[in-house]
Amino acid sequence: MDARNLDFEIGELVQWIELCAEGFLVRDRGLGIVVERYNHFYRVHRPIQQDVVNFNLNELEKVNENK
């Protein structure tokens, strides 16, 4: 496991990564807002795509807002 903090709060800004080829290739990535949490999955609102998608912990990263 890498050094990412994997505890996301509802309303938190995250970077999502959409994978393909059994998780070896990045298909798309962007920013979103966590709207719901259940088990190890998160529902993330993606404003540019205008949808809500389920992501697991391996497909999300925290956004460092202090850069």
N, C-alpha and C positions, 0 to 999 in steps of 0.2 A: 504494500500500500504506500502511496506517496504522501507528501507532506500537506495535502489539501485538508482544510477543515471541512468535514462532511456533515455538519449540523446546520441545515438551512431553516430559516424562519419564514413563516408566511409573510409575504410582502417584500421579501428580500430580492435584490437585483442579482441575477446569476447569469453566467455564460453557459449556454447549452451547446452540446456537440451531438449532431445526428450522425450515427455511424452506419456503414454498410459493409458488405463483404465479410460478414461474421465478426464485425468489430475491428477490422484491420484498416479500413479507409474512412476518412472523414468525408461525409457527403455534404454537410452544411453545418454552419455554426452561427451563433448570434447571441443577443441579449434577451432576457425575459424576466418575468416576475413570478415568484413562487406563489401559487394561489391555494394549494391544498397539499397535505402530506398524508401518506398512508404506507405503513411498513417501510420498505426501502425505496419507495417510489414517490415522485413529486409531480404534481400537475403544474405546468409552467405556461403562463400566458406569453405568447410571442407576438408583440405588437406589430412587427413588420409583416408577418405572415397572417395576422389577424385570426389566430386560433389558439387553442389550449391543447397541449400535448403532454403525455406521460413520459417522464425520463427517470432512469435509475441513477444511483449515486455515481456510477462511472461516467455518466454523460453530463455531469454538472460540475461547474467550478464557481467559487466565490469571486465576485468582482471586487478588486481593491479600489475603493473610491478615493483613496488618499494619494494617488499618483499625480 
